[in-house]
Amino acid sequence: MERINILIIDDEAVIRDGLKRILSNDRFEVETCKSGHSALELMQVRTFDLIITDLKMPGMNGIEVLKAVKALQSDVPVIMITGYASVDTAVDAMKHGAADYIAKPFKADQIIELVERTLERRNVLFDEVYLKKEISSHHGFASFVGESREMQKVYRRIMQVAPTDSTVLITGESGTGKELVARAIHQNSARRDQPFVAVDCSSLAENLLESELFGHVKGSFTGAVQTKVGLFKVADNGTLFLDEVSNISMSTQAKLLRVLQERQVTPIGGIQPIPTNIHLVAATNRNLKEMVSEGTFREDLYFRLNIIPIELPPLRERKGDVPLLISHFFKKFTEEIGKDVRGLSPDAMAMLEGYSFPGNVRELENTIERAVVLTEGDIITKDDLELFGAKPLVVEQVEFEGYVPSNSDELKEMKRHIRERSVEDIEKAFVMGALERNNWNITRAAEETGMLRPNFQGMLKRLGISARAQQER
């Protein structure tokens, strides 16, 4: 049986240790923290089923802890403990979402009974939450495929944050589905009938990004031939999704921070601020905390964005979902393309399940689409799969099969041909892998591989690969 995780928060060691001793058994696993701040840090990496916190603590009191817990893990019950028993204190705690309340001093059997009663109520509420989750599959969750524990955590966090206006920061490697999460949050929120506006912060130059976000007035700069409404205003009352927010310049970061703090935006060249009411969701495939340390991302903006974090696992960490994803994408593309393909062979399935998928779900989706299009039979075999790095590159030698050169010139020609073909295969695997990992963005792919953009483009041209054609598919 899975153990129930309980977190105890109290600045007095005697209370922490006493509660841990009372509650620790085969059913309960108990963790303790001496402050609200350390507890919230722990909750960023661990999930708890019940929290018991003291009301009067230095630095961050119990009510503040309660509010933060409800933002991070809204369905986790919180029991308040205090030595200052009063009706007003109890009402205040319950008003902010406390599950129950107990005053010091208390006996061991009292706290055990209170914990059991609170957990029973939690189980009833969980049934309601899961029912709502099933209903919500028609509002944004239909695009998700996965039953792994890692994805269940993501679904749970989406449902927790969707009813709120708390800023969300989605992190994860390219191809993990960050925009899908943003759209699911929007579709399950009270703003679902209002605009969802997505901005790719990596695709625009600094001045163009500011104009897109904040708008500009006519004549404010060269080329501003008419007044433009910014996307903050376009998304008013809805959700604004800033994808790849790590690519915003430092100067634009400062302006974005001011907009978020003041909840109003001033167009470029304008003097009159415009009120804005948006739910902000940001995403990045980079580590913003490291960028703060490097001085390339503002610390104050990082804390403003990272109120509710959602981390998407890479596909290699949710291998149990691969067969489900394969089935989903196979059905999708056979229906879209209208091709009579019956399924995948066992060796093809084994190859896909054993592959690490550096491009994550997007790479798997592209792989299945490619296999459905290119297969000439009614079953996709491993030979129909183009998984770069999944198997040793095999040099095509059909024209040399059974042929042995008869002189040194023929030997040299055969070696040259095989060497060129082998190098070409390696180069193609190299550039295709980089492009898929970076959503077919040439600039980012070149930067990731350490190549200059013109050299990377030259290699694409020589190999006959068109990134533009792939983006337009």
N, C-alpha and C positions, 0 to 999 in steps of 0.2 A: 504494500500500500504506500502511495506517495505521501511523504511527510508534509505537515503543515508548517510553513515558515512564519515565525512571529518575530517582530522587531520591537525591542524595548528601548525607549529614549528617556534618559533621566540623568541629570547632572550629579546626583548622589550615588556613589558606588554601592552603598549598602542596599539601596532600593533596586538598582540594576541587578546586582548579584543575587539578591533575595528572590526577585521575580524569576530570574533564569533558573534558579534551583527549584522553585516551586513548579514551574511549567515544563521543564525539560523532561521528556520521556520518549518512548518509542514512536509516539504519534506526532509530537511537536519538536521542531528544531528551532532553537531560540538564539537570536543574535542581539547584541546590545550596542548602543551608542551613547556617548555622554553629552552630545549636543545636537541641536536640530540641523546644523550645517553638515556635520559628519554623517548624519542619517540620510540627508538628501543626496549627498555624494554616493552613498552606498546604494540608494534606490535607483541611481542611474544605471547600475550594472546588475542589480538583483531585484527580483520580484518577491513581494511578501503577501501573505494571506491575511495578516492582522497586524496592526500597529498599536502599541500601548505607549503613551507619552505623558510625561509630567506637564502640568500647566505652567508652573512658575519655573523658568530656567533663564540663566543669563544669556545674552546675545540674541537668541531666537526663542520666543516663548511658545507654549503649546498650541495656541490659536494660530500663530504664524506657521508652525509646522503642519497643522491640520489643513490650512489653506493650500500649502505647497503640495501636500500629499494628494489632495483632491484634484489638483491640476495634473500631477504626474500619473497617479494610479487611482482614478476616481472611484472605482468599485471596491477599494480596500477599506474595510471598516477600521475606525480609529477609536480606541478607548482612552478617555482623559482621566488622569490621576492628579489629585491635588490635595494639599493639606489645608486649603482655604475654602472649605465647603460652604457654599451658599447657593440659594435658588438662582440668583442673578448669574453667577458663574456657570452653573449647569445649563441655564437657558442659552447663554451666549455660546457655549461649546456646541450644544445641539443645533443651534441656529446655523452654525458654520459647517454642519455635516458630521459631527461626532456621532458614533454609533451608540455610545453609552458613557457613563460617568461614575467614578467611584472616589470616595474621599479617604485620605489617610487618617488614622491607621486602619488597615483592613486585615482580615484573616486569610489564610491560604485558601480555605474552601470557598470564600467569597469570590476571590479573583478567578479561581478555576471555574466556578459556576457561571460567572460573568463572561468568561472567554468562550465557554461551551455554548451559551445562549447567543452570543454575538455571531459565532461561526454558523449556527443553525440558521439565523436570519440571513446571513451572507449566502448560504446555499440556495435559499428560496429566491433571493435577488438574482443570483447567477442564472437560474433557469429563465428568468425574464430577460436577462441580457442576451442569452444565447438565442432566445426566440426573436428578439429584435434584430439580432445579427442575421438570422435566416431571412427575415423580411427585407433587411437592407441589402441582400444579395442582388436585388433589382435596382439598387441605387449606388452603383459604383464598384461593388465587389465582384460582379460578373467577370471583369477583366482579369481578376487574380486567379491563378491556378496554383494550388499548393496546400498540403495538409500537415506539413512538418511543424514541429514545435516552434521553430524559428519564425515561420510565417504566422502561426497562431498569435505570437506575441505582437507582430506587426498589426494584424487585424484588430486585436484588442486595443492597442494604442490608438488606432484610427478611430474606433468607436468611442474611446474616452475623450479624445480631443475635439472631435467633430462638433459637439454641441456648444463648444466654447469659442471665444475669439482669441485665445492664446496663440502667440506666434509659434510656428512649427519649423524646425530645421531637420530636413531629411538628408541623411548621409548614406553613401553607398557607392560602390564601384559603378562605372558606366555599364548600362544595360541591365541594371537590377530592377528598374521600374519605378523610379522616383516620381515621375509625372503621374503615373497611375495612382500612386498613394495620394498625391496632392488632389487629384480629381475625386478620389473616393472620399476624402475629407470634405470637400466642397459638396458632393452629392448627398452626404449624410448630415449636412448642417442646415440651419435655418435659412441660410443664404442660397440654398440650392436653386431657387428660381431666378437668382440674380447672376450677373456675368462671372464666368471663370476666365481670367486673362493670364496667359502664360508668356513669359519673356525669357528668351535665351540670352543671358548676359554675356556669353562668350562670342556671340555672332555680330556684335555691333561695336564700332569705335566709341571711345569715351564720350565725345560730344554728341554723337547720334544716340547713345544709350540714355544720356541725360534728357535729351529732347523727347525720346520715346516715353520715358518714365514720368517726367515732370511737365512736358509740353513746352511750347514757346509762343511768344507773341510775334506778330508780323514785324519783320525788319530787325529782329533782335540779333541776327548774325547773317552773314552772306548765305544766300539760298533760302532764308526764311521768308518766302514770298507770301505766306498766309499764316494766320494763327493756327496752332495745332494743339488739340486737347491731349494731355498726357495720359498714360495708361493707368496712373493712380486714379484719375477721374473717370476713365472708362470703366474701371473695375469697381466704382463706388457702390457700396452696399453688397458687393460680392467678394470674390477671392482673387488675390493677386499672387501668382506663382512666379518667383524669381529663380529660374534654373541656372545652375553653375554660378552662384552668387560670389564664389571665390575669385572670379575673373573681373570683378568691379574694381576700378582704380581707387586709390586712396582718397582722391579729391571727391569722387562720386560717392564713396562710402560715407564721407562726412555729411554730404547733403542728404543721403538716404537716412542716416541716423537722425538728423534734424526733423525730417518729415515724420519718422516713426514716433519721435518724442512729442512733437507738437500736434500731430494728427492733422496737419494741413500742408499743402504743397504750393510753392510759388513757381509759376512757369518761368523759363529762361527769358530774361528781358522784361518780366512783369514785376509789379510792385504790390499787387493785391493777393495775399495768400487765399487759397481755396480750401475749405474744409474737406477732409477725406475720411471715409469710413470703409475700411477694407479689412478682410482677414488675410494676414500675410503668411504665406508658406514659402520657405526658401529651400534650396537643395544644392548640394555640392558633392563632387566625387573626391574632394581633397580634404585634408585634415586642417580645419580652420584653427584649431588650438596650436598646431605647429606653425601655421602662418602667422599667428599672433606673436609667437616667440621669435620668429624671423623678422618681424616688423613689416610684414606685407599685408596684414589685415588688422583693422582696428579692434582693440580689445573690447571697447564699449559697445561697438556694433555686434561683435560676437556674442556678448552676453545678452544683448537685446534680441538677437535671433534665436539663440539656443535656450529658449524657455521650455519648450517641449521637444526633446530630441526623438527622432525615429530613425533607427539604424537598420538599413536593409541588408540582409545577409547575401554574400555572393552565392552563386549557384553551387559551387563546390562544397559549401557548408550545409546545403539542403539537398543532398543527393537523393533522398527518398522521394523528392518531388519530380525528379527527372522523368520517370515513366509517365506520370500524369501530364507533364508539359508536352512530352512527345505525342501522346494521344490527342491532346488538345490541338496542337499545331497541325498534326497530320489531318485531323478531321477538318480543320479550318481551311487548309490549302487544297485538299482534294475537292472540297465543295466549291471554293472560289475559282479554282482553275478548271474544274469540271473534268478531272482526269480519273479514270477507273483504275485506281491503285488500291490493292486489298490490305496492305499492311507492310510491316518491316520484318525482315528475316531475323532469326536469333542472333546471328553474328553482327548484324547492323545494330540491334538493340544493345548488345554487349559492348560494342565500340562506343556508342553514345553514352552509356552508363559509366564507362570507364574513363571518359574524357573530362578534363578539368574545366572546360569552358571559360577561358579568360575573358571572353566577351559576354559572359553571363546569359541571362534569358534571351536577350536580343540575338546573341550568336546562335543559340539553339534554334530560335525561330527562323533565322535566315538559313540555317543548315537544313531544316526540314523543308522549307519552301524550295530551296535549290534542289534537294533530292527528289521532291515530287515532280518538279518541272523536268529534270534531266533524265530520270529513270526511263528506260525503254521497255521494262517489263511491268508485270502487275504486282511485283513485290520489290520493295526497296532493299537492296543488299548493301554490304559494307563498301562495295566498289562504287556505289552511287553517292557515298558521303564524301564530302571534301572538308575534312577536319584537320586544319593545319596544326601539326604537332601531335596529332593523335596516333600516328603511325609513321614508321620510317618512310621518307620520301623515296619512291621507286622511280628510277630513270626509265623512261619509255624506250624499250629496245626491240620493238616488234620487227622493225626493218632489219635488225641484225640477228634475229633468232635463227640459230643453226648455222650462222655464217662465221667462218674463220678467215681472217685476212691472209692473203697469200704473199704479200710483200710488205716492206717497211712503210711505203707510202700509204697503203690501205690501212695499216695498223695505226699510223699517225692520224689519218682522217677519222677512223672509228673512235679513237681516244678523244680527239678534239670534239667530235659531235656529242659523245656521251658527257664529256666535261661541261660543255656549254648547256646541254639540256639539264644537267644536274644543278648547275648554278642558277639557271632560270627558274627551276622548281623551288629552290631555296629562297630566291629573291621574291617570287610570287607569294610564298607562304609568309615571308617576313612582312611585306607591305599589306597583304590582305588581313593578317592578324592585327597589325597596328590600326588599320582603318576600321575594322569591326569593333575593336576596343574603344575607339573614339567616335563612334557613330558616323563614320565616313567624313569626318572633318579633317581635311588635309593638313591644316596648320597645326592642330593638336597632335595628329599622328606623327608629323615630322618632329615636333618638339619632344614627344615621348621617346622616339627612337634616337634622338640626338643628331638628326640630320637637318641640314638647311632645307627650307621649304622648296626652293627651285630644284635642288638635287633630288628630293623626294618626288616632286612632280615629274621630273625627267625619267625617273625609274618607272613611274606609273605609265607614262606615255610609251616607253620602250616595251613594256610588258602588255600593252593594250588594255589597261584597266582604267575605267572611267568612274571616278567617285561621284560625279554629278549624276550619271545614269542610275547609280545605286541609290542616291538620295531621293531621286524622283520616282522610284518604284513604289 
